Amino acid sequence: MADAGDRRRRVFVTGIGLVSPHGGDPDAVFERLYRGESAIRKVRSGTAEFGGDALMAQVEFDPGDIIPKLQLVVMDRVSQMAVVAADRALAASGLLADDCGPADMGVYMGCGLGGSQALQDSYRIYFERRSRKPKPATVPLIMANAPAGHISLRYKLKGPSLTYSIACASSAVAIGEAFRAIRDGYLDHALAGGTESMLNDGSVSAWEVLGVLAKEHVDGPGASSRPFAKDRTGFVLGEGAAVITLESEAAAQARGRAPIAELIGYASSSDAHNLTQPYADGQVRGMRAALADANVAPEAVGYINAHATATLAGDRIEIDAIKQVFGDHARELAISATKSMHGHLVGAAGALEFAITALALGHGRVPPTANLTDPDPECDLDCVPCTGREIPELAVALSNSFAFGGSNAVLVARRV
């Protein structure tokens, strides 16, 4: 058990587990993103009688090798993806032994909606079949904390099991709070990340009526998510899970584990402005506080994985906030929006994008903003258009997550 009096310890990323639209192997996923490959497709959403085509970034995965069939019955897709990603993160860090992780390990997960498919199925039983008898496991299937609970149960992890539901910032907050617990001496190990699966017709139709989803581009579905571009029309929903193994420096060194990156700063802030409209002031506060927490000057940062969802207002506001925080150095930054390729994973977005940021530091390369062929003049920073870039000197990077509800979360990582 960690000593709570041991303050400000270094925290390392020692494993990454993914169930993403680009696959499950972190290095292979990074290479696909670096090449600018889009995982966005047009998919039929809804029933045969009442449905439509929707742009989505779906995941293909088989949980059967990791999750027994009997357990699948009580696990919504959102939990299945979380357990598979956690298994991969534990294995990648070398902490998976006899199908268990360290007993005192914490689990910190983000999830926006929980068991979305199970929720939709229960309403269909009620309204279409006119029955008050949904599946007996409906409540456990729906719970937003089910993914964290299943991870704890599956790997016998008896530390804190916590779930954060903060829309698009959920998993960035989960990683940040796990980081603080380790840094401040309460834990030595944690699994942290997020999971989301809401690509069913009930959820998709709600996003459609909100007016924030992208329209199909003339060049096809893969070109439809266009952050920072003059002709952007909105974001594309994705699904998946990303789980990070975080460890104290002493724990990683004791095992001789080479870290992927060091997590050095985290902060969250609230816009206190509007539930759905972004606000530069809150984003500025979040980035400045994260840099202060990391004890690094703005000039030390070389890359930002932007939240940039490809909404008209959101992208401009984030660029404005970056300019306010970084001043003249903003023009020296490489900024990219990988949502252009993997879509917006909502509750899992921050974790996937932080994983990509950590890999970028390790590889000394940053992925591009795909489809940025005609930049918005108001998004006039270096947004790494279309082609990935080698930056061998890259040492410090930020990952931004800004959510509906006005919540902002910023993570700062350093190359090791």
C-alpha positions in Angstrom: 0.0 0.0 0.0 1.3 3.4 -0.9 2.3 5.9 1.7 -0.2 8.9 1.7 2.5 11.1 3.1 4.8 10.6 0.1 3.9 13.7 -2.1 4.5 14.8 -5.7 5.8 11.5 -7.0 6.5 10.9 -10.6 3.8 9.0 -12.6 4.5 6.9 -15.7 2.4 5.4 -18.4 3.5 1.8 -18.6 0.8 0.2 -20.7 -1.9 1.2 -23.2 -4.9 -1.0 -24.1 -7.2 -0.1 -27.0 -10.4 -1.2 -28.6 -10.6 1.6 -31.2 -12.0 2.2 -34.7 -8.5 1.7 -36.0 -7.8 -1.6 -34.1 -6.4 -2.8 -30.8 -2.6 -2.7 -31.2 -1.4 0.8 -30.0 1.6 1.1 -32.3 -0.5 -0.2 -35.3 -3.2 2.3 -34.5 -0.7 5.1 -34.2 0.8 4.2 -37.6 -2.7 4.2 -39.3 -3.4 7.6 -37.8 0.0 8.9 -38.8 -0.8 8.0 -42.3 -4.0 9.9 -42.2 -6.3 6.8 -42.5 -9.9 7.4 -41.6 -12.1 4.7 -39.9 -15.3 6.6 -40.6 -17.9 4.8 -42.7 -21.6 5.2 -43.6 -23.7 2.8 -41.6 -27.4 2.0 -41.6 -28.9 3.1 -38.2 -32.3 2.0 -37.0 -34.8 -0.6 -37.9 -35.8 -1.6 -41.5 -39.0 0.4 -41.2 -37.6 3.4 -39.3 -34.0 4.2 -39.8 -31.4 6.0 -41.9 -27.8 6.1 -42.9 -25.4 7.7 -40.5 -21.7 8.4 -40.5 -20.0 6.4 -37.8 -16.6 5.2 -36.6 -17.4 1.7 -35.4 -15.3 -0.9 -33.7 -14.8 -4.5 -34.8 -13.7 -6.7 -31.9 -14.4 -10.2 -30.4 -14.5 -10.3 -26.6 -14.8 -14.1 -26.6 -11.2 -14.8 -26.0 -11.2 -12.6 -22.8 -14.8 -12.6 -21.5 -16.6 -15.9 -20.8 -19.9 -16.4 -22.6 -21.9 -16.4 -19.4 -20.5 -13.0 -18.4 -21.3 -11.5 -21.8 -25.0 -11.9 -21.0 -24.7 -9.4 -18.2 -22.4 -7.0 -20.0 -23.5 -4.3 -22.4 -21.1 -3.6 -25.3 -19.7 -0.6 -23.4 -18.5 -2.9 -20.6 -17.2 -5.6 -23.0 -15.0 -3.1 -24.7 -13.7 -1.7 -21.4 -12.7 -5.1 -20.1 -10.9 -6.0 -23.3 -9.0 -2.7 -23.2 -8.2 -3.2 -19.6 -6.9 -6.6 -20.3 -4.6 -5.3 -23.0 -3.4 -2.4 -20.8 -2.5 -4.8 -17.9 -0.8 -7.2 -20.3 1.1 -4.4 -22.0 2.4 -3.2 -18.7 3.4 -6.6 -17.5 1.1 -6.5 -14.5 -1.3 -9.3 -15.6 -0.4 -12.4 -13.7 -2.7 -15.5 -13.2 -5.5 -13.5 -14.8 -5.3 -10.9 -12.1 -3.7 -7.4 -11.5 -2.2 -6.0 -8.3 -4.7 -6.3 -5.5 -4.4 -2.7 -4.5 -4.7 -1.3 -8.0 -7.3 1.4 -8.6 -9.8 1.6 -11.5 -10.7 5.1 -12.8 -13.1 5.1 -15.8 -15.0 7.7 -17.8 -18.3 6.9 -19.5 -20.8 9.4 -20.9 -24.0 7.3 -21.2 -23.4 3.8 -19.9 -25.2 0.8 -21.4 -26.9 2.6 -24.2 -27.9 -0.5 -26.1 -29.4 -2.1 -23.1 -31.3 1.0 -22.3 -32.7 1.2 -25.8 -33.7 -2.5 -25.7 -35.5 -2.1 -22.4 -37.6 0.8 -23.8 -38.4 -1.3 -26.9 -39.7 -4.1 -24.7 -41.8 -1.6 -22.8 -43.3 0.4 -25.6 -43.3 -2.0 -28.5 -44.1 -5.3 -26.7 -46.1 -3.5 -24.0 -44.3 -5.6 -21.4 -43.0 -4.6 -18.0 -40.6 -7.5 -18.1 -37.2 -6.5 -19.5 -34.2 -8.7 -19.1 -33.5 -9.3 -15.4 -30.0 -8.0 -15.9 -31.2 -4.7 -17.3 -30.1 -2.4 -14.4 -26.5 -3.9 -14.2 -26.3 -3.6 -18.0 -27.3 0.1 -18.0 -25.2 1.4 -15.1 -22.6 3.9 -16.1 -20.2 2.4 -13.5 -20.6 -1.1 -14.8 -17.4 -1.0 -16.9 -15.3 0.0 -13.9 -17.1 -2.6 -11.8 -16.5 -5.4 -14.3 -12.8 -4.5 -14.6 -12.4 -4.6 -10.8 -14.2 -7.9 -10.6 -12.5 -9.5 -13.6 -8.9 -8.8 -12.4 -9.5 -8.8 -8.6 -8.5 -5.1 -8.2 -9.5 -3.9 -4.7 -8.4 -0.3 -4.8 -10.8 2.5 -5.6 -13.3 1.8 -8.4 -14.5 5.2 -9.7 -16.5 6.4 -12.6 -16.6 9.9 -14.1 -19.5 10.9 -16.3 -18.6 14.3 -17.7 -19.6 14.0 -21.4 -16.6 14.5 -23.6 -14.2 15.1 -20.7 -15.1 11.9 -18.8 -12.0 9.8 -19.5 -9.5 12.7 -19.4 -10.8 13.5 -15.9 -10.6 9.8 -15.0 -6.9 9.7 -16.1 -6.2 13.0 -14.3 -7.7 11.9 -11.0 -5.9 8.6 -11.1 -2.7 10.6 -11.8 -3.3 12.7 -8.7 -4.0 9.6 -6.5 -0.6 8.1 -7.5 1.3 11.3 -7.5 0.0 12.1 -4.0 0.9 8.7 -2.6 -2.5 7.0 -2.3 -1.9 4.4 -4.9 1.0 2.8 -6.8 -0.9 1.5 -9.7 -4.1 2.4 -11.5 -6.0 1.5 -14.7 -7.5 4.8 -16.1 -9.4 5.6 -19.2 -12.8 5.5 -20.7 -15.4 3.6 -22.8 -18.4 4.5 -24.9 -20.8 2.7 -27.2 -23.8 4.7 -28.2 -24.0 4.0 -32.0 -27.6 2.8 -31.8 -30.5 4.5 -33.5 -32.0 6.0 -30.3 -28.8 7.8 -29.4 -27.8 8.7 -32.9 -31.1 10.3 -33.7 -30.8 12.5 -30.5 -27.4 13.7 -31.7 -28.8 14.3 -35.2 -31.6 16.6 -34.0 -29.0 18.5 -31.9 -27.5 19.6 -35.3 -23.8 18.9 -34.4 -23.2 15.8 -36.6 -21.3 16.0 -39.9 -22.8 15.8 -43.3 -21.3 13.4 -45.8 -18.5 15.0 -47.8 -18.5 14.9 -51.6 -15.2 12.9 -51.3 -16.9 10.2 -49.2 -17.6 9.3 -45.6 -13.9 9.2 -44.7 -13.5 12.8 -45.6 -16.5 14.0 -43.6 -14.9 14.9 -40.3 -13.0 18.1 -41.1 -11.7 19.9 -38.0 -10.3 23.4 -38.6 -11.4 23.3 -42.2 -13.5 26.1 -43.8 -16.1 23.6 -45.0 -16.5 21.6 -41.7 -20.0 20.6 -40.8 -19.7 18.8 -37.5 -18.4 15.7 -35.9 -18.8 12.0 -36.4 -19.7 9.7 -33.5 -17.3 6.9 -32.8 -17.1 4.1 -30.2 -14.4 2.3 -28.3 -12.4 2.0 -25.2 -9.0 3.2 -24.2 -7.3 2.2 -20.9 -4.0 3.4 -19.6 -1.8 1.7 -16.9 -0.4 4.4 -14.6 2.3 3.6 -12.1 4.5 5.5 -9.6 8.1 5.8 -10.6 9.2 3.5 -7.8 6.7 0.8 -8.8 7.8 0.9 -12.4 11.5 0.9 -11.6 11.1 -2.0 -9.1 9.8 -4.1 -12.0 12.4 -2.7 -14.5 9.5 -1.5 -16.6 10.4 1.1 -19.3 7.7 3.7 -19.4 5.9 4.9 -22.6 5.6 8.5 -21.3 5.4 10.5 -18.1 2.2 12.2 -17.0 3.3 15.4 -15.4 0.2 17.7 -15.2 -3.6 17.8 -15.0 -6.2 20.4 -14.4 -10.0 20.8 -14.9 -12.1 23.9 -15.1 -15.7 25.0 -15.7 -16.9 27.5 -18.2 -19.9 28.5 -16.1 -21.3 29.8 -19.4 -23.5 27.5 -21.4 -24.4 23.8 -21.4 -23.6 23.2 -25.1 -21.6 26.2 -26.3 -17.8 26.2 -25.7 -16.2 29.2 -24.0 -12.6 30.3 -24.4 -12.2 31.6 -20.9 -12.8 28.2 -19.3 -10.4 26.5 -21.8 -7.7 29.1 -21.1 -8.1 28.4 -17.3 -7.8 24.7 -17.8 -4.7 24.9 -20.0 -2.9 27.4 -17.8 -3.7 25.4 -14.6 -2.5 22.2 -16.2 0.8 23.8 -17.2 1.2 25.2 -13.7 0.5 21.8 -12.3 3.2 20.3 -14.5 5.6 23.1 -13.7 6.4 23.7 -17.3 6.5 26.9 -19.3 4.2 27.3 -22.3 7.3 27.5 -24.5 8.3 23.9 -23.5 5.2 22.5 -25.2 5.7 21.2 -28.8 2.4 19.5 -29.6 -1.3 19.7 -28.7 -3.8 17.0 -29.4 -6.8 19.3 -29.8 -10.3 18.6 -28.7 -11.4 20.1 -32.0 -14.7 18.3 -33.0 -15.2 20.1 -36.3 -18.1 22.2 -35.1 -18.1 25.8 -36.5 -17.8 27.6 -33.2 -15.8 25.0 -31.2 -12.7 24.8 -33.4 -12.4 28.6 -33.6 -12.8 29.0 -29.8 -10.2 26.4 -29.1 -7.7 28.1 -31.4 -8.4 31.4 -29.7 -7.9 29.8 -26.3 -4.5 28.3 -27.4 -3.4 31.7 -28.6 -4.3 33.3 -25.3 -2.4 30.7 -23.3 0.7 30.4 -25.6 1.1 33.9 -27.0 3.7 34.1 -29.7 4.7 30.5 -29.1 1.3 29.4 -30.4 2.7 29.7 -33.9 5.5 27.3 -33.1 3.1 24.5 -31.9 2.1 21.5 -33.9 -1.7 21.0 -33.3 -3.7 18.1 -34.7 -7.3 16.8 -34.3 -7.3 13.1 -34.6 -11.1 13.0 -34.3 -10.8 13.7 -38.1 -10.0 10.0 -38.4 -11.3 8.1 -35.4 -14.4 10.2 -34.8 -15.7 11.5 -31.4 -15.8 8.7 -28.8 -17.4 11.1 -26.3 -16.7 9.4 -22.9 -13.7 7.6 -24.3 -12.4 10.5 -26.4 -10.0 11.9 -23.9 -8.4 8.6 -23.1 -7.9 7.6 -26.7 -6.5 11.0 -27.5 -4.2 11.0 -24.5 -2.9 7.5 -25.6 -2.2 8.9 -29.0 -0.4 11.9 -27.4 1.8 9.6 -25.3 2.6 7.5 -28.4 3.5 10.6 -30.3 6.0 11.5 -27.6 7.5 8.1 -27.8 7.7 8.0 -31.6 8.8 11.6 -32.0 6.1 12.0 -34.6 2.6 13.6 -34.6 -0.5 12.5 -36.5 -2.1 15.0 -38.9 -5.5 16.6 -39.0 -7.0 14.6 -41.8 -9.0 16.4 -44.5 -7.6 19.8 -43.8 -7.3 20.9 -47.4 -8.8 24.3 -47.0 -8.2 25.8 -43.5 -10.6 28.2 -41.9 -8.8 31.6 -41.9 -9.8 31.9 -38.2 -8.0 28.7 -37.4 -4.7 30.0 -38.5 -2.2 28.0 -36.4 -0.2 25.0 -37.6 -2.8 22.3 -37.5 -0.6 19.7 -39.2 -2.8 19.4 -42.3 -3.3 16.0 -44.0 0.2 14.6 -43.5 1.8 13.4 -40.3 5.1 15.0 -39.2 8.3 13.9 -37.6 9.3 16.0 -34.6 12.2 14.1 -33.1 12.9 16.9 -30.5 9.3 16.7 -29.2 9.5 16.6 -25.4 6.2 17.9 -23.9 2.6 17.6 -25.2 -0.9 18.5 -24.1 -4.2 16.7 -24.7 -7.3 18.8 -24.5 -10.8 17.6 -23.7 -13.7 20.1 -23.5 -17.2 18.8 -22.7 -20.9 19.7 -23.0 -21.8 21.1 -19.6 -18.8 23.4 -19.8 -16.3 21.1 -18.2 -12.7 21.2 -19.4 -9.8 18.8 -18.7 -6.2 19.1 -19.8 -3.5 16.5 -19.5 0.2 17.2 -19.9 2.8 14.5 -20.8 6.5 14.4 -21.2 8.8 12.1 -23.2 11.0 9.7 -21.1 
